[in-house]
Amino acid sequence: MTDSTNQRDLVARLDAESAIHRLHATYIHRLDNGDFKGVAEVLKHAVIHVLGNEASTVEGLLAFFNAGLQVHGDGTPRTWHSITNQLIDVDPSGERASSASYYTVHQQVDDFPLQPICTGKYLDQFERSDGEWRFTRREVTLRFAGGLQHHVKGAQRDAVAQTA
């Protein structure tokens, strides 16, 4: 390989990583703002898998988030997600990528002081289509669970408690 080929490959990989970082951040900002329709739009080409449940399509994802997450008086879930330790691998073709990252969710509501409520991993797959990167799969794994009573709705909260 020539130096110019190596430079093009490096620029393409960095461009892919930057776009994927932005997808992660867009997902989190919309989720914490209670914009479930916006989250569904970010994931519209993906299947999301959470603790044995799967959803896809904008309508299916929107129904999934509305059925599973509590929204409080300010119209948000009152959460603050942090994503760390992102490992992004771009396929040599430059058309597919995967990532693994840790997440921590903090929450505060009335009579529930600010605290971490759960941690886990996002295992994601991406593809580039028409020059744009997009999610094709998001698997949400749970490592530790704390007080989820103000975040996850009833039946799903019970399922989380059984797996934690």
N, C-alpha and C positions, 0 to 999 in steps of 0.2 A: 504494500500500500504506500502511496505517496503521502507526503505531508499534507497536501491539500485535501486528499481523501480523508485522512485522519481528522483534520480540522472540520470538514463538513459533517463527519459522523459525530464528533464531539458537540458541535453546534446543534445538530438534530436531536441528540440525546438530552442536552440541556434545555432545549425548547420543549421537548416532551415532558421532562420533569417539571418545568415551570408551569405548564398547562395543567398537569395533574395536581400539583400543589394548589393551584387556583380552584380546580374542581372540588378538592377537599374543603378548602376554606369557604367556598360558596355554599356547599352543602351545610356546613356547620353554622354559618351566619344566618342562613334562612331558617334552619331548624330552631336555633335559639330565639329567633324573632317570631316564632309561631307561624311562619309562612310555609305551611305544609304543601300548598300548591306549588310554590317555588322549589321546594325540595323534590317534589314529584317531577317537576320539569328537569331538574338536574339529573335525575335518575331514570328519565323516561325510556331510555334504551337498555335499561338494566333489569336484572332480577335481584331483589334484595332478599336476603335470607337472615332471619333473626330467630334464634332458638327454636328451630323446627318449623317456623312459619315463613312462607315465601309470598312475595307480591311483585307484580310488574305492571306495566302500562301506567300512564298518568292517573287514570281513574282508579285503578287497583291500588296504586301506591298511596294516593290521597285517602282512600277509604282505610287503608292499613294504618296510616299515621293518625287519622281522626279516631279510629276505633281503639288504638293502643296507648295514645299519649294524652295526658291531662293538660288542659289549657286553663290558665288562671285569669283573674280579673283584668289584668293588663293585656290579655290576648296572647300571652306567650306561655311556654312551659316553665318559665322562671329557672331555666338552666343555663349553664355556661360550659360548653364543651371545649376541651383542649385536645389537640392532636400532637403527638410527639413521636420521636424515633421512627420517622418515615423512611422506609426502604423502598425505593422505586427501581424496578428493573424494566428496561425497555428492550423489547425483542430486537434482534439484529435487523429484522425487516423494517423496523421503524414504524410499524403499523399496529403493534399490540404492546401492551405493558401490563405489569402487575405491581401491586404495592401491599405492604404490610405496615400497619401503624398502630400505636397505642392510643387509646382515648381515655380521658377521665371526664366525668360529668359532675359538676357542682350544681347545687340547687339551694335556693332560699325562698321560703314563703312565710306568711304570718305564722308565728308559733313554731317555726322550723328554721333554726339558724343556718347560716351558710355552712355547707359541708359537702364533701365528696359523697356521691350516692352510688356510683358504680364505675368500674374500670374494665377494660377489655381490649380487644384487637379488632380493627377493621382489616379484612382481607379483600382486596379489590382487584378487579380486572378492567382493562380499558382497551379501546380500539380507536384508531384514527379514521374518521370518515369525512370525506370532502374537506380535508385539511384541518378538521377540528377533533380534539380528543373528547371522548365521552366514556362514562361508566358503562360496562356491560354486566358486571356482577359486583355486589357488595355483600359480604358475609360479616355479620356483626357477632363476635364472640364475647362472652361474659367471663371475666376473670374473678372479680370481687363485686359483691352487691351489698349495699347498705340500705338506708331508708328510702325505699322506692314508692312509698305510699302516696306521695304527692306528684309522682312523675308518670308511672305506668298505671293504666286503668285495671280494675278488678281482676278479671280472669287472666289477663296476660301477666299481671303482677304475681298472681299465684303460681303461674308457670315459671316465672323467673325465680321465685323463692325455692321451687323444687329443684332447679338446676344449679343453684348457687351453693 
